[in-house]
Amino acid sequence: MVISLSALATEGALLVAYPAMLDVPHELVGHVAWLLYEHRQTRNTRWRRLGCFDQALLTLVHLRKNERFSQLGAGFGISQATAWRYVDETLDVLAGWAPGLHEALTGLGEGDHVIVDGTLIPIDRIAADEPYYSQKHRKHGMNVQVITRPDGTPLWFSRATPGRTHDLTAARAHGIIQACLTRQILVLADRAYQGAGATVRTPYHRHHEQPEHYQQFNRDHARLRAPGERAFAQLKTWRLLRQARCSTRRIGTIVQAVHTLLTRTYAG
């Protein structure tokens, strides 16, 4: 089901309204609205320019379409500053429902396996911002790690670190390696995690020079690890995470918020 709304295009100072559709289920907007309602009740909020449903819709439009706050504000009849504040509040509420690492691994143990991978969330930065530049991807961004089930369902997303952070360094810093070792969970990862040790399994290096059984291992490993790519594909269906224009400090919160939305989508 899709929801109609009024979106805006900018042409200099001119704002032109046009009808648009948002490709998210009505039930998802309703779920976010309910979380906002509970949040408002807890804070004893008495009055807002937008109701809970419209605030939820405002945030989902921002995440899904990556529209600017000036466009969002005009489309929903509020100021740019109010649009930013409402979106920021909703992201914090959603991120609060994302699981922590140990919570995400609850119920898993010896005999289970997960897939660990990393991705880059592109950001707007200049060449001088060296910590955010990823040599691997040849662009500026933020590194995010994911743990998924064997079928690719995301269990946990990490906080965002500067793009030049190596995947193995990030995995260690977030405690992924140690957490899986403690529970004796087998981890399938790509070559970026070679040297991790513990319960992490990566492909053999230069497998074309290795015996046939090493090459077969790499083929089987790649087949089992492939579903993990689905988690990032789902994450980046939310266009804001294809080219983030926000503060780098907020990207981790946005990723956690989207994870909450994805969890609701999988559950539905």
ZAMI-847512 format. One record per residue: residue in three letters; x, y, z of N, C-alpha, C in turn. Coordinates in steps of 0.05 Angstrom, whole numbers, padded with zeros to 5 digits, always signed. Atoms other than C-alpha are relative to their C-alpha. Layout:
BEGIN
ALAXYZXYZXYZ;...
***
This chain:
BEGIN
MET+00017-00024+00000+00000+00000+00000+00018+00025+00000;VAL-00016-00025+00000+00025+00070-00015-00017+00023+00011;ILE+00013-00023-00013+00008+00137+00016+00005+00025-00017;SER-00003-00024+00016-00005+00201-00022+00007+00023+00019;LEU-00007-00023-00016+00024+00266+00003+00006+00023-00019;SER-00007-00023+00016+00042+00335-00022+00030+00005+00003;ALA-00029-00005+00000+00116+00341-00041+00006+00026-00015;LEU-00007-00026+00012+00153+00402-00066+00026-00002-00016;ALA-00025-00003+00015+00206+00418-00118+00008+00029+00002;THR-00010-00027-00003+00250+00479-00112+00012+00010-00027;GLU-00011-00013+00024+00267+00526-00170+00007+00028+00009;GLY-00008-00025-00012+00306+00582-00138-00017+00004+00025;ALA+00017-00006-00023+00257+00615-00090-00028-00010-00004;LEU+00027+00009+00006+00196+00584-00124-00005-00028+00010;LEU+00008+00026-00010+00161+00526-00091-00025-00009-00016;VAL+00022+00010+00016+00116+00484-00136-00009-00026+00012;ALA+00011+00024-00011+00070+00433-00105-00007-00020-00021;TYR+00008+00021+00019+00058+00366-00139-00008-00025+00016;PRO+00009+00025-00014+00023+00300-00119+00023-00020-00002;ALA-00021+00020-00001+00070+00244-00098-00010-00024+00016;MET+00007+00024-00015+00068+00174-00070+00024-00010+00015;LEU-00022+00011-00016+00109+00142-00015-00003-00030+00001;ASP+00002+00029+00003+00124+00068-00025+00007-00014+00026;VAL-00002+00015-00025+00118+00044+00047-00028-00009+00008;PRO+00027+00009-00008+00061+00004+00078-00013+00019+00020;HIS+00015-00017-00019+00007+00043+00114+00004-00010+00029;GLU-00003+00011-00027+00017-00004+00173+00027+00009+00013;LEU-00026-00009-00011+00090+00019+00180-00002+00028+00010;VAL+00005-00028-00010+00069+00092+00185-00016-00001+00026;GLY+00016+00002-00024+00017+00072+00236+00017-00010+00024;HIS-00017+00010-00022+00070+00034+00277+00017+00022+00011;VAL-00017-00022-00008+00117+00094+00278-00017+00021+00015;ALA+00018-00019-00014+00058+00139+00297-00007-00009+00028;TRP+00005+00011-00027+00042+00093+00356+00023+00004+00018;LEU-00024-00005-00017+00114+00097+00381+00002+00029+00007;LEU-00001-00029-00006+00110+00173+00376-00022+00007+00020;TYR+00022-00006-00019+00043+00173+00413+00009-00008+00029;GLU-00010+00009-00026+00075+00133+00470+00021+00019+00011;HIS-00021-00020-00008+00134+00181+00470-00012+00026+00010;ARG+00013-00025-00008+00089+00241+00474-00014-00003+00027;GLN+00014+00005-00026+00049+00210+00531+00020-00001+00023;THR-00021+00000-00020+00113+00197+00569+00010+00028+00007;ARG-00010-00027-00004+00136+00268+00560-00023+00020+00007;ASN+00023-00017-00006+00065+00295+00572-00002+00023-00019;THR+00002-00021+00021+00066+00334+00507-00030+00006-00005;ARG+00029-00008+00002+00001+00374+00501-00008+00007-00028;TRP+00009-00009+00027+00001+00403+00431+00024+00001-00019;ARG-00020-00001+00022+00040+00397+00366-00013+00010-00025;ARG+00011-00009+00025+00032+00428+00298-00009-00024-00017;LEU+00007+00025+00014+00030+00357+00269-00008-00021+00019;GLY+00007+00023-00016-00005+00297+00296+00021-00022-00002;CYS-00020+00021+00000+00032+00232+00309+00003-00013-00028;PHE-00001+00013+00026+00013+00202+00241+00015+00017-00020;ASP-00014-00018+00019+00036+00264+00202+00029+00002+00007;GLN-00028-00002-00007+00101+00268+00241+00014-00026-00008;ALA-00012+00025+00010+00114+00194+00226+00004+00001-00030;LEU-00001-00002+00029+00098+00207+00153+00022+00019-00009;LEU-00021-00020+00006+00144+00268+00151+00027-00013+00002;THR-00026+00013-00004+00202+00226+00177+00005-00021-00021;LEU-00003+00021+00020+00190+00168+00130+00005+00012-00028;VAL-00005-00014+00025+00188+00216+00071+00029+00009-00001;HIS-00028-00009-00002+00255+00245+00093+00019-00023-00004;LEU-00018+00023+00002+00287+00176+00100-00002-00013-00027;ARG+00004+00015+00025+00257+00145+00038+00008+00016-00025;LYS-00004-00016+00025+00263+00203-00011+00024+00020+00003;ASN-00022-00017-00005+00320+00243+00021-00006+00029-00009;GLU+00007-00027+00007+00283+00308+00011+00010+00019+00022;ARG-00011-00020-00018+00310+00372+00043-00021+00010+00019;PHE+00019-00009-00020+00279+00402+00105-00017+00023-00009;SER+00017-00022+00011+00256+00463+00067-00023-00010-00016;GLN+00021+00012+00016+00216+00419+00020-00020-00014+00019;LEU+00017+00014-00019+00189+00377+00077-00018+00019+00015;GLY+00016-00019-00016+00168+00437+00118-00022+00013-00016;ALA+00021-00012+00017+00132+00470+00060-00022-00020-00007;GLY+00020+00020+00007+00098+00405+00041-00019-00007+00022;PHE+00017+00007-00023+00071+00393+00111-00010+00025+00015;GLY+00011-00024-00012+00056+00466+00127+00013+00008+00026;ILE-00014-00008-00024+00109+00476+00180+00027+00013-00009;SER-00025-00013+00007+00175+00514+00183+00022-00020-00004;GLN-00023+00017+00005+00241+00485+00162+00012-00010+00027;ALA-00011+00007-00026+00266+00486+00234-00018-00020+00015;THR+00019+00019-00013+00203+00450+00259+00002-00027-00013;ALA-00003+00025+00014+00211+00397+00205+00025-00015+00009;TRP-00025+00012-00010+00283+00385+00227-00004-00012+00028;ARG+00004+00009-00028+00262+00380+00300-00018-00024+00002;TYR+00018+00023+00000+00205+00332+00286+00014-00026-00010;VAL-00015+00023+00011+00249+00286+00243+00020-00009+00020;ASP-00021+00007-00019+00305+00288+00294-00012-00015+00024;GLU+00013+00013-00023+00257+00269+00350-00008-00028-00008;THR+00010+00027+00009+00227+00211+00310+00023-00019-00003;LEU-00024+00017+00004+00296+00184+00292+00010-00010+00027;ASP-00009+00008-00027+00315+00183+00366-00019-00021+00012;VAL+00019+00019-00010+00251+00147+00384+00004-00028-00014;LEU-00003+00025+00015+00261+00094+00329+00027-00013+00008;ALA-00026+00011-00006+00335+00085+00345+00000-00013+00028;GLY+00002+00011-00026+00317+00072+00417-00011-00029+00001;TRP+00011+00027+00002+00282+00008+00395+00019-00020-00014;ALA-00019+00018+00014+00342-00020+00357+00015-00016+00022;PRO-00013+00017-00020+00375-00079+00394+00030+00006+00002;GLY-00029-00001-00004+00445-00076+00424+00012-00026-00009;LEU-00014+00023+00010+00498-00126+00404-00007-00025+00015;HIS+00005+00025-00016+00488-00175+00461-00029-00008-00001;GLU+00029+00006+00003+00412-00170+00455-00005-00014-00027;ALA+00004+00011+00027+00417-00185+00380+00009-00029-00002;LEU-00012+00027+00001+00458-00248+00393-00013-00019+00020;THR+00013+00017-00019+00412-00275+00447-00013-00024-00013;GLY+00012+00024+00011+00391-00346+00433+00018-00014-00020;LEU-00020+00013+00019+00451-00360+00387+00023-00011+00016;GLY-00022+00012-00014+00508-00405+00407+00014-00020-00018;GLU-00015+00019+00015+00551-00463+00387-00018-00016-00019;GLY+00016+00013+00021+00526-00494+00322-00014+00019-00018;ASP+00012-00021+00017+00498-00428+00296+00021+00015-00015;HIS-00019-00017+00014+00530-00383+00245-00014+00026-00008;VAL+00009-00026+00009+00522-00310+00226+00018+00010-00022;ILE-00016-00013+00021+00547-00266+00169+00007+00028+00010;VAL-00009-00026-00007+00588-00204+00184+00011+00014-00024;ASP-00009-00015+00023+00601-00150+00133+00000+00030+00006;GLY-00001-00028-00003+00615-00076+00126-00008+00015-00025;THR+00007-00016+00023+00590-00021+00081+00008+00029+00005;LEU-00006-00028-00003+00603+00053+00068-00025+00016-00006;ILE+00022-00019+00004+00549+00105+00077+00012+00026-00012;PRO-00012-00024+00012+00569+00161+00027-00009+00025+00014;ILE+00007-00026-00012+00572+00231+00055+00012+00022-00017;ASP-00011-00023+00014+00585+00301+00029+00024+00011+00015;ARG-00024-00010-00013+00657+00319+00047+00020+00008-00022;ILE-00021-00008+00019+00716+00353+00014+00025-00017+00003;ALA-00024+00017+00000+00783+00321-00001+00016+00003+00025;ALA-00016-00005-00024+00814+00352+00061-00009-00017+00024;ASP+00011+00016-00022+00769+00309+00106+00010-00029-00001;GLU-00013+00026+00004+00818+00251+00105-00012-00023+00017;PRO+00010+00023-00016+00789+00210+00163-00025-00013-00012;TYR+00025+00010+00011+00725+00201+00124+00004-00013-00028;TYR-00004+00010+00027+00757+00179+00059+00008-00030+00000;SER-00005+00028+00002+00754+00105+00043+00016-00006-00025;GLN-00017+00007+00023+00811+00081-00002-00013-00023-00016;LYS+00013+00023+00013+00771+00017-00016-00022+00009-00019;HIS+00023-00008+00016+00710+00054-00042+00005+00026-00017;ARG-00007-00025+00015+00746+00117-00068-00020+00022+00004;LYS+00019-00022-00006+00697+00164-00034-00001+00004+00030;HIS+00003-00006-00028+00681+00197+00032-00025-00014+00011;GLY+00024+00013-00011+00634+00162+00079+00005-00009+00029;MET-00002+00011-00027+00621+00127+00145-00003-00031-00002;ASN+00000+00030-00001+00635+00053+00159-00021-00010+00019;VAL+00021+00013-00017+00577+00011+00185+00003-00030-00003;GLN-00002+00029+00000+00582-00062+00205-00028-00012+00005;VAL+00025+00014-00004+00525-00112+00203+00004-00029+00007;ILE+00001+00028-00005+00511-00180+00232-00028-00010-00009;THR+00025+00010+00011+00458-00220+00195-00003-00030+00006;ARG+00006+00028-00001+00424-00287+00200+00010-00013-00026;PRO-00008+00013+00025+00443-00340+00147-00016+00008-00024;ASP+00017-00007+00022+00384-00317+00105+00002+00030-00007;GLY-00004-00029+00007+00407-00244+00105-00016+00019+00017;THR+00015-00017-00018+00359-00218+00158+00019+00014+00019;PRO-00018-00014-00018+00396-00163+00196-00007-00004+00030;LEU+00003+00002-00029+00406-00176+00270+00009+00025+00015;TRP-00012-00023-00014+00448-00115+00288+00016+00016-00020;PHE-00018-00018+00014+00479-00054+00257+00016+00016+00020;SER-00018-00014-00018+00538-00019+00288-00004+00030-00001;ARG-00002-00029+00003+00548+00055+00302+00018+00006-00023;ALA-00016-00007+00023+00581+00092+00245+00027+00011+00008;THR-00027-00010-00004+00656+00104+00244+00011+00012-00026;PRO-00011-00012+00025+00698+00146+00195+00007-00020-00021;GLY-00002+00018+00023+00703+00116+00126+00027-00014-00003;ARG-00026+00013+00004+00778+00101+00128+00004-00023+00020;THR-00003+00022-00019+00766+00052+00186-00001-00027-00015;HIS+00000+00027+00012+00784-00019+00163-00022-00017+00012;ASP+00022+00017-00010+00728-00070+00169+00008-00017+00024;LEU-00008+00017-00022+00768-00115+00215+00005+00017+00025;THR-00004-00018-00022+00788-00056+00259-00027+00008+00012;ALA+00026-00007-00009+00715-00035+00263-00013-00023+00015;ALA+00013+00023-00012+00691-00105+00279+00012-00005+00028;ARG-00013+00004-00026+00741-00111+00336-00009+00022+00019;ALA+00007-00023-00018+00725-00041+00363-00029-00002+00010;HIS+00028+00003-00008+00650-00056+00364-00005-00024+00017;GLY+00003+00023-00017+00662-00121+00401-00012-00024-00013;ILE+00013+00022+00015+00635-00166+00346+00016-00026+00003;ILE-00017+00024-00001+00694-00215+00346-00002-00013+00027;GLN+00000+00012-00027+00695-00224+00421-00027-00011+00008;ALA+00027+00009-00007+00619-00229+00428-00006-00027-00013;CYS+00006+00026+00013+00615-00285+00377+00018-00022+00010;LEU-00018+00020-00012+00676-00320+00407-00012-00010+00027;THR+00011+00007-00026+00644-00319+00476-00023-00020-00003;ARG+00023+00018+00004+00581-00353+00448+00006-00023-00019;GLN-00008+00021+00019+00620-00398+00401-00017+00000-00025;ILE+00015-00003+00025+00582-00371+00341+00019+00002-00023;LEU-00017-00001+00024+00614-00385+00274-00007+00025-00016;VAL+00004-00025+00015+00624-00321+00234+00011-00004-00028;LEU-00009+00000+00028+00628-00319+00158+00005+00028-00009;ALA-00007-00027+00008+00663-00258+00130+00018-00001-00024;ASP-00016-00001+00024+00700-00234+00069+00030+00004+00007;ARG-00029-00001-00005+00775-00224+00060+00009+00024+00017;ALA-00006-00023-00016+00773-00157+00095+00004-00007+00030;TYR-00001+00009-00028+00768-00196+00161+00022-00021+00004;GLN-00022+00020-00003+00829-00241+00149+00018+00008+00023;GLY-00017-00006-00023+00870-00246+00212-00017+00004+00026;ALA+00017-00004-00024+00810-00240+00259+00003-00023+00019;GLY-00002+00023-00018+00820-00310+00286-00026-00007+00013;ALA+00024+00007-00015+00771-00333+00339-00018-00019-00016;THR+00019+00017+00014+00709-00363+00306-00006+00011-00028;VAL+00004-00013+00026+00715-00321+00242+00012-00017-00022;ARG-00010+00015+00023+00722-00358+00176-00001+00018-00025;THR-00002-00017+00024+00745-00321+00114+00011-00017-00023;PRO-00010+00016+00023+00763-00345+00043+00030-00002+00001;TYR-00029+00004+00003+00832-00372+00028+00011+00022-00019;HIS-00013-00020+00016+00879-00319+00000+00013-00013-00024;ARG-00012+00010+00025+00902-00329-00073-00008-00030-00004;HIS+00010+00027+00002+00857-00390-00078+00006-00014-00027;HIS-00006+00012+00026+00874-00400-00152+00027-00014+00000;GLU-00026+00014-00002+00944-00421-00130-00001-00023+00020;GLN+00003+00021-00020+00916-00469-00078-00012-00025-00011;PRO+00013+00024+00010+00893-00541-00084-00030+00003-00004;GLU+00028-00001+00008+00824-00556-00111-00019+00001+00025;HIS+00019-00001-00023+00793-00568-00042+00000+00027+00014;TYR+00000-00028-00010+00814-00497-00021-00019+00017-00018;GLN+00018-00015+00018+00779-00470-00083-00029-00007+00005;GLN+00028+00008-00006+00717-00510-00067-00010+00012+00026;PHE+00007-00013-00025+00718-00483+00004-00008+00029-00005;ASN+00006-00028+00006+00719-00412-00024-00027+00003-00014;ARG+00025-00001+00014+00661-00426-00070-00024-00005+00019;ASP+00021+00006-00020+00620-00456-00013-00003+00024+00019;HIS+00000-00023-00018+00639-00398+00032-00014+00024-00013;ALA+00013-00023+00014+00617-00346-00020-00030-00005-00002;ARG+00028+00006+00003+00551-00382-00030-00015+00005+00027;LEU+00013-00003-00026+00536-00382+00045+00000+00029+00009;ARG-00002-00028-00008+00558-00310+00054-00016+00019-00016;ALA+00014-00018+00018+00521-00281-00005-00026+00013+00011;PRO+00025-00013-00010+00454-00270+00031+00005+00024+00018;GLY-00005-00023-00018+00488-00221+00078-00001+00027-00015;GLU+00002-00024+00016+00489-00170+00021-00028+00012+00000;ARG+00028-00010+00001+00413-00165+00026-00005+00020+00022;ALA+00004-00018-00022+00418-00129+00092+00007+00029-00008;PHE-00008-00027+00009+00455-00070+00061-00018+00009-00023;ALA+00019-00007+00022+00410-00072+00000-00026+00011+00012;GLN+00024-00010-00013+00350-00064+00046+00005+00026+00014;LEU-00007-00025-00014+00385-00010+00086-00001+00024-00019;LYS-00003-00023+00019+00398+00032+00024-00024+00004-00018;THR+00025-00008+00014+00328+00028-00003-00011+00026+00012;TRP+00006-00026-00012+00321+00087+00045+00021+00020-00011;ARG-00019-00015+00017+00353+00139-00001+00018+00019+00016;LEU-00017-00018-00016+00380+00183+00055+00027-00013+00005;LEU-00025+00014-00005+00433+00129+00066+00016-00006-00025;ARG-00016+00002+00024+00455+00130-00006+00019+00024-00003;GLN-00017-00024+00001+00483+00201+00001-00009+00018+00023;ALA+00009-00015-00024+00476+00229+00072+00011+00028-00001;ARG-00008-00028-00001+00477+00304+00078+00000+00011+00028;CYS+00002-00008-00027+00470+00306+00153+00027-00001+00014;SER-00025+00002-00017+00522+00311+00209+00008-00029+00002;THR-00010+00028-00003+00566+00249+00213-00008-00012+00027;ARG+00007+00010-00026+00546+00244+00286-00028-00012+00000;ARG+00027+00010+00001+00474+00229+00265-00004-00025-00016;ILE+00003+00023+00018+00487+00174+00215-00005-00026+00015;GLY+00005+00024-00016+00491+00120+00268-00028-00002+00010;THR+00028-00001-00009+00424+00142+00296-00019-00007-00023;ILE+00017+00005+00023+00394+00141+00226+00000-00030-00007;VAL-00002+00029+00006+00420+00070+00213-00016-00016+00021;GLN+00015+00014-00021+00391+00047+00280-00030+00003-00004;ALA+00029-00005+00005+00324+00079+00263-00010-00016-00023;VAL+00008+00016+00023+00322+00046+00195-00001-00030+00008;HIS+00001+00028-00008+00339-00021+00228-00027-00006+00014;THR+00026+00004-00013+00277-00013+00272-00022-00002-00021;LEU+00020+00001+00021+00236+00000+00209+00002-00027-00015;LEU-00004+00025+00014+00266-00061+00175-00010-00023+00017;THR+00010+00021-00018+00252-00104+00236-00030-00002-00001;ARG+00029+00000+00001+00180-00083+00234-00010-00011-00027;THR+00008+00010+00027+00176-00097+00159+00003-00030-00001;TYR-00003+00029+00000+00205-00167+00168-00021-00014+00017;ALA+00020+00012-00018+00158-00180+00226-00028+00000-00012;GLY+00026-00001+00012+00099-00158+00185-00003-00019-00023;
***
